[in-house]
Amino acid sequence: MKILDRYILSRFLYNFFSSFLILMVIFIFQGIWLFIDDLAGKGLGLVIIGKFLFYYMPSLVDKVLPLTVLLSSILTFGTFAENYEFAAMKASGISLQRAMRSLIVFVILLGGVTFFFANNVIPKSEQKTFNLRRNIAKVKPAAAITEGIFSDFEGTGEGMNIKVDKKFGEQDRFLENVIIHKKTQQGVNNTVIKAKSGELISSEDSDIIQLVLKDGNYYEELKPKAPKARRKHPFAKSDFETYTINIDVSELNNQDLEEDGNITTNKMKNVTRLVKDIDSLGKDNLKKVEAFSKNITGRMGAFPISKEKDSIRGIRIKQNLTKVPEQEIEENEKDSISSVGDVLDKLQEWQRQQVFNNANTSVAGILTTVQAKKEELQKRFKFYNSHILSLHQKYALAFSCIILFFVGAPLGAIIRKGGLGLPMVIAIVLFLTYYFIGVFAGNYAKEGNIHPAIGAWMSTFIMLPLSILLTKRATADRGLMGDGNFIQRITEFFKFKKKNKAVKA
């Protein structure tokens, strides 16, 4: 490697790693802000919080790395242009492509490392983060209760769903406006408890957590053994000032925070697993659609016209075995129904009305079934599309690092500014454009409005022509727009107008 290549590469690596560390710290603080309710005030300890942040960091790479490549390339080449180092290179016969040669090799290698990271490290970190949050919720019951929604609260005894409007106090032990649905062993919610306030009381020496409810109501559906008594739907209802629920957490206290659960989401899967699941999900969805189509066709009583007799007749004629009598064909034509009116004309008025009512009821039932099945199929296909999207995003992330380098490097040579001022602003604007295009395209792809592959690659493909255009203009030593700098041309335009006004005056 020549001295020039080493110099350019060293400057780029310095900007790259410093930008990566700064941006990673910023995004980590953003993650802490998002999960502050799950971590703060739960008595988790610094070790557990540190593990959570360590597992969470790799999931930020898909945001931090493209921005880092874009910013470091603008900073490096902007500083070279500002200090007239590019002018010295061009005077020595060194073109922009020649100056970028060592960095191109590095960025290509970085793309390969990024794909390996997205395929192996990020899925594992997503799984570790998910399992750690789930296991923390088991060990710390207050962490399992989320404000405003029903949260599953599983112990060693009866399970329940708990909803609270507000948590406050030390370790969120005090609850406000509590609603509890207790489950039977069969998982049926037949008991509802409502209280204005509640408190979680626990001790380090005890395996029992007490949930003390105050000023509430208790409602329970009774299930008598006699069938006649069941038809009366008996229930028990009472008011209480204080009601205590004891929860045995002896098994939960032995919960391993590092225990791995089953893979459940597309973000926790590598390419091999995604390809396998995409194939199985596609076949399963197709079977579901075909089965539902046959079911609806059967309920409607609409069957395709059988052509079995016609086919048999044609085979027999071709084989010269026998011919179908013309009389039989005419009788079949007489038995066929040409229109619905032919059937209704043969019925009395009350029979026609009954047919219409039955048809209306059948159609209404079918429409209800179709609407319910539509929502189910939409969820299935959204899950299927998210797998395809995740598969292509792993490749798109690696390719985007290369594309954004060819956007940032010539752009830095054009604007001729180093430091963290203008380059930072331009890098953030370009990255936000790239990121939001990817987010919107991904959401459209999940809903099935566009193909998931297009949704994953759209932001990268939009940046591709921009990278080609900027590289050409920087190679030809031209400005950002037109033959000169865009800002300079605007400044000259206003100076020209001001000069004309002075002449007219």
N, C-alpha and C positions, 0 to 999 in steps of 0.2 A: 504494500500500500504506500502510495506516495505521500509526501509531507502535506500537500494540499488536501488530499482525501482525509488524512488523519485529523487535520485542523478542522475541516468542515464537520466531520463526524463527531469530534469531541465537543464542538460548540452545540451541535444539535442534541447530543445526549445530555449535556448539562441542562439545556432548556427543557428537554423531554422529561427527565426525572424530577426536576424541581417543579415543573407544572403538574406532573402526575401526583406528587405528594400534596401539593397545595389543593388541587381539585379533589383529591380523595378525602382530605380532612374536611373540606366544605360539604361534600356529599355525605360523609359520616355524620356530621352534625345535623344535616337534614334528616337522616335516618333516625337519629336519636330523638329529634323533634316529633317524628311520626310515631315512634314507639314509646314515647315518654310515659304514656298512661299505663303501659304494660310493664315498665321497668321501675319507675320511681315509686318509692314508698311501699314496696312489697317485701322488704327485708331480704332481698335476694343475695346481697353481698357483691363485692367488686369482682370476684372470680367469675361468677355466673354472668354478670353484665359484660365482663371482658370477653367471655366465650361467645356471647350473643353477638357482640360487635365484630369479633374475629370471623364468625361464620357469615355475618351479613356483608362484610367487605367485598368478597368476590362477586356478589350479585350487582355491585355498582360498576363493574368493569365495562359493561356494555354502554354506560353513559360516560364514564370518565375517560376511557381510552380514546374514542374518536375525537373528543374535545381536546385531549392532550396532544394528539398528533397534529390536529389543525392549529392549535395555539403555538406549539413549539416550532412548527415549520414557518409560521408567519414571523415569529420572534427571530428565528435564526436568519432567515433570508432578508427580513426587514432591516436587521442590524447590519448585515453585509452591505446592503444597498445604501443605508444611511451613512456608513463610514467609508463609502467609495471603494470598498474592497471588491465589489463586483466590477466596478469600472476598471480596476487594476487587472482583474482576471480577463475581462474582455480585451483589454489592451494587449494582454499576453497571448491572445488567441484562444482563450478558454471559454467555451459557450456555457449557457445555463444548464443544458443537459449533461455536459461533462462535469460541472460542479456538483450536480445532483447524483452522480453515479454511485458513490459510496452510500448515500442515504437511500437510494432506490433499493439497493441490496438489503439494507437494514430493514426498511419498511416491509419488503416482501417476506423476510424472515419473521418480522413482527406479526404479519398477517397469519403465518402458519402457527406461531405460538398462540395467537389470539383464538384461532379455531380450536386448538387443543384445549385451551383454557375454557372456552365456551362449551365444549363437548364433554369435558371430564370434571373440571373443578367447580364451575358454576352450578351444574345440577346437584352435585354433592353438597355444596354449601346451602343451596335452597332447601334440600332435604334436612340438613342439620339444623338450620334456622327454624324450619317448621316444627320439627320434633322437639327442639329445645323450648319453644314457646308453648307447645302442647303439654310437655312434661312439667314446665314451671306452673302452668295452670292447675295441674293435678296436685302438685306439692303445696302450692299457695292458693287456697280456695278463693280468696278475694280477687286474685288475678283471673279466675275463670269467669267472673261475673262482669259483663260489659253493660254499661249504662244504656238504657233505651231499647234493648232487644232481649229476647229470650235466650238464655245461655244454658247449655247442658251442664248439669252438675251431678256427676256420677261418683258414688261412693261404693263401699262394699255392700251396702244394704240396698234400700230403695233408691231409684234414680228420680231426678226431678228437673224441671225447667224453671229457672228463676229470672225474673225481670225486675230491675230496679230503675227508678228515675235518676237517682243520684247516689254516689258513694263519697264519703268524706271521713275525716279523722285520721288517726294513726293507722297506717297500713290499710286504709279504706275499710275499716271495720264497721263503720256506721252506715246503714242503708236507709233510703227514703222511698216510700211508696213501693212496697214489695208485693209482687204477684208470683205465686208458686203453683205449678202444676206437678203434682206427685204422680209417679208412674207405678203401675202394678208390675208384677213379675213378667206379665205378657207385654209390657211396654205401653199399656193403655193409660191415658190421662183421665182418671175418674175423680180426682180430688183437686179442688181449687182453694187456695188460701190467699187472702188479701190482707195486708197490714199497712198501716200508715208509716211505721218505722221498724227497723230491725238492727240487730247487732251480732257480729261474729265474735265469739269468745273462745279462745284456745289457749293451751298451755304447752310449753315445751316438754313437760313430763307426762302429758296425757295424749292418748291416741283418739280422743273424742273432741270434736268441734261442736260447740253449741250455737245454733242459730236461734236467737231469742227475738220473737216477733211481738209487737205491742200494738194494741188497739186495732183489731181486725176482725175478719169474718172467715168462717170455715164452711165449705160446702163439699159434700161427698155423695156420689151416686152409689146406691146400694145394689148389690147383685144377689138377690135371694135365689135359693135353689129351685123353688117351685116355679114352673113355667107361667102359671096364672099370675103369680105375684110379680114376675118380671115385667109383664105387660102394663102394670100400673106405674112403672118407672119410679120406685121409691127413692128418697134421698134424705140425707141428714144435713141440717144447717144449724150453725150456732155462732154466737159472738164471743169474743174473748178480749181480755185486757192484756194478758201475757200468754204466749204460747211458745214452747221450747221444742226445737227439733235437734236431736242428737245425731251427729254424723260420724261414723267410725272411719277413720283414715289410717288405720294401722297398716294396711297394705300400701296405701299411697305414700306413706312416709319412707318406704323402702324403694321408691321410684328412682330409677337410674336416669339422670338428666341427659346422658349420652345415648340412651336407648334409641335405636332406629326403628321407625315404623315402616309400613308398606308405602311404596311409591304411589302417589295419588294424582299428581298434577303433571302437566306437560313440561313445566319448567324443571322438573326433577329427573328428566330422562335424557339420555344421550342419543346420538344419531341412530345407533343400532336399535335401541328400544323404541324410538319414535317411528322408524320405518316399519317395524313389526306391528306396533299398535295401530298405525295408520291403515295398514292392510286389513287387520282384524276389525277395526272400527268401521271401515268402509263396507266390508262384507256384511257386518251385523246390521248396519243402518239400511242396507239394501234389502236384507231379509225382513226387517221390520216394516219397511214400506210395502213390499210385496204382500206380506201377510195382512196388513191393514187394508190394502186395496182389494184383496180377495174377500175379506170380511165385509167391507162396505158393499161390494158388488153382490154378495149373497144376501145381505139385508135389504138391498133395493129390489132384489128379484130381477136384476138385469143381467142377462147372460148373452154372450155372443152367439150369433146364429150358427147352428151346427151345420157343417158342410160335409158331414160324414157320408150321408147318402149320395150326395153329388160326387164325392171322390170315389166311392165304391162303384157308382154307375160308370164313371169315366174309366176306371180300371177294367171293369168288365167289358166295356165296349172295345177298349184297346186290345184286350186279350181275346176278344171274339168268343167269350164264354156264354154270355147271355145278355139280354137287353131288358132294361126296366120298362114295364108296360106303360104306355102313354096314359092309360086310365088311372094308374096309381099316381102319376105325376099330377094329373088334374085334381084328384081328390086331396092331395097334399096342399095344392094351391088354394082349394076351397076352404080348407081348415085354417089356413094362415090368416092373421089379423093385419089388415092394411093400416088401421089407425085406431086410436083410443076411442074415438067417437063411435065406432062400430060396436064396441062393447057397451058403452054407456047408453046407447039408444035401446039396447035390449033389456035394460034394467028399469025398474020403477023409480019414482021420484025419491022415496025414502031410502031405497037401495043406493041410488046415486049419491045422496047426501052422506050416507054412511061410508061409501067408498072415498068421498072427498075428505071426510073427517079422519078416516084411517090413514089416508095418504098424507094429510097435513101433519098428523101426529108422528108418522114414520119419518117424514122429512125433517121435522123439528128435532127428533131424537138423533137422526143421522148427523145433522148439522152440529148439534152439541158434541157428539162423539168426535166429529172431524176437527172441531175447534180445540178440544182437549188434546187430541192426538197431534194436532199441529204444533201446539206449545211444547209437547214432549219431543217431537222430532226436531224442532228448532233448537232445543237444548242439546240434543244428540249431535246434530250437525255443527253446532257452535263448538262443542267439545272436539269434534273431528277436525274442524277447520283450525282450531287453536293448535292442534298437534302439527298440522302441515306448516302453519305459520312459524312455530318454534323450530321446526327442522330447517327451514330456509333462513331464518334469522341467524342461525349459527354460522352459515356460510356468508351471509350478507355482512355480518359484523366484521369478519376478517377482511372481506373485500373493501368495506367502507374505510378501513384504516389506510389502505393504499390510495383510494380515490381522494380522501380528504387531504392526504399529503400533497397530491398534485393540484389541489385547490389552494392550500396554504402557502406552499413554497413559491409559486409564481406570483401569488397575491402579495406576499411580503416583498418580493423584488420590485413589484409595481408601485406599492404605496411608499416604499423607502422610509419606513418608520420602525424603530426598535423599541424596546422597553415594554412596560405593561399598560400603556395608555391606549392609543388608537388600535394596536394589534389585538388587545384584549377585547375591545368593543366589537371589532369586526369578527373575531373568532366566535364570540358569544352569539352574535346575530346570525352568523352562518350555521352554527351548531343548533340553535333554537329552530331555525328553519328546517334543518335536516331532521331534528328530533321530532318536531310536531308533525311533519309530513309522515314520518314513520308511525307515530301514535295514531293519527287519524286513519291512515291506510290500514294499520293493524286492526283497528276497531271495525272498519268496513269489511275487512276480510273475515273476521270472526262471525259477523252477521251474515256472511254469504253474499254481500253485494258485489264484491270483486273476488277473484281467485286469491287464496292465501299466499301463493308464491309471489304474485304481483304486489300484495300488501307488504311482504317482507323486503322486497327489493326496490320498491318505488322510490324511497328517499335516496338510496344509493344511485339509482339510475338517473335521477334528476340532477345529482351532483356530478355525474360523469361528463355530460357536455360542458358544464361549467369548468371542470378541470381541464378539458381539452382546449377550450377557448382561452383561459387564463395562461396556460402553458405556451400557446402560440403567441399571444400578445407579449408575454415576458421575454420570449426568445427573440422576437422582432424588436425588442426595446420600445414597445408602444405603451401608452397609458392605459388606465382602466377602461375608459370609453373614448372612442375617437382616436385621434392621433396624439393627443396629449392627456394630461391628468384631468380627470373629470371635475374635481374641485377647482383646479386652476382655470379651466374653461368657463366655469360659472362665475368665478371672480373677474375674469377678463370681460365677460359679457356685461356685468353690472358696471364695470369701469367704462366700457364703451358707451352705455346709455347715459352715464353721468357726464361724459365728455360731450355728447351730442346736445344735452340740455344746456350745458355751459356755452356752447357755440351759438345756439338759438337765442340765448339770453343776450 
